[in-house]
Amino acid sequence: MDLDIINRIAAYLGWCIILCLITLTCEAQSAQLHEVTVNSDNDAYLFINQDQYYTNGIAFSYRKLRNTKYLRRNEVKEVWALSLGHKLYNAYNGYSELQFMDRPFTAYLYVRGTNTKFYKNESALSFSAEVGVYGKWAFGEQMQRGFHHLFGFYQINGWEYQLKDNATLDMRMAYSRLLARSASGKTDLQATSRVSVGLNQSYIGVGPILRLGKTNALYETAFYNNRLSSGAKVPKKERYFYYWPMVFYRLYDASIQGGMLLHDKGPVIFGIEPWVISQLLGFTYAHNQFSIDAHLQFNTKEVKSTATAHQYGSITLGYSF
């Protein structure tokens, strides 16, 4: 079977699973121990006729609530997660000539495992390990050509200059904590930090999170994909806007610099801008078993080339059971 056809079938199947779950009319269960989510990133969501840099991403995740008998006295919940994802990168457009390329063509296929603990003081600590591959192993050219053919977009050119095949391993840590909440409970402020060390992404980032609207505590909010519950009490409905700026200091980015351990990284590589500011503006709605998040992300310049700052949209659908 042609690989383009396989890619289309996989994409259709993933969306059909989510749509079938959403159309279920059963009442919310008393215990919701599992959750599945699908996330889609694309710069086309901004409706500004843009197709560049980090141009498309899709990820499927499964989460499971650990049995409460294993929790320590100060812990509220522990959640295990497994994610499978794919990311596409290209230059200022998908039909770039070599002399005009301002970012490498490449794709990244990965699997990530994460363990997150939520504490009574409304803090969260997570550790994750991620393995992935770049280059032809990630089937970026086939997926982008198939996607453009499916929707009648322009012909792709430039993948002959993609990064060399490369395997990566990253270890990551994230910590968040509530700083303040209004008396009405409709506004809260958090602090968060991120650290990644590995062959793909090495960075450290810090920033605040501001939420406005109907929110839940950090240990039962859709913001952290954590509305799972082992008891009869289902987390309350959530409906809020949020603003999340982050400042990153970056040491390595394999999607721009190529494989860290490779001598021949590819015909087109660049250095990275070490300091990057990322800003997210979003809205989240969650009720009973369903959740949806939509946000826009604005990043400052990431590549030491003629490449400009970048922005894209993201949509995540979740179903717990």
ABEGO torsion letter per residue (X at the ends): XBAAAAAAAAAAAAAAAAAAAAABABBBBABBABBBBBBBBBAAAAGAGBBBEBABBBBBBBBBBBBAAABBAABABBBBBBBBBBBBBBBABAABBAAABABBBBBBBBBBBBBBBBBAAGBBBBBBBBBBBBEAAAGAAAAAAAAAAAAGBBBBBGAAABBBBBBBBBBBBBBBBBABBBAAGABBBBBBBBBBBEAABBBBBBEBBBBBEBBBBAAABAAAGBABBABABBBBBBBBBBBBBBBBBBABBAAAAEBAABABAEABBBBBBABBBBBBBBBBBBBEABBBBBBBBBBBBABBBABBBBBBBBBBBBBBX
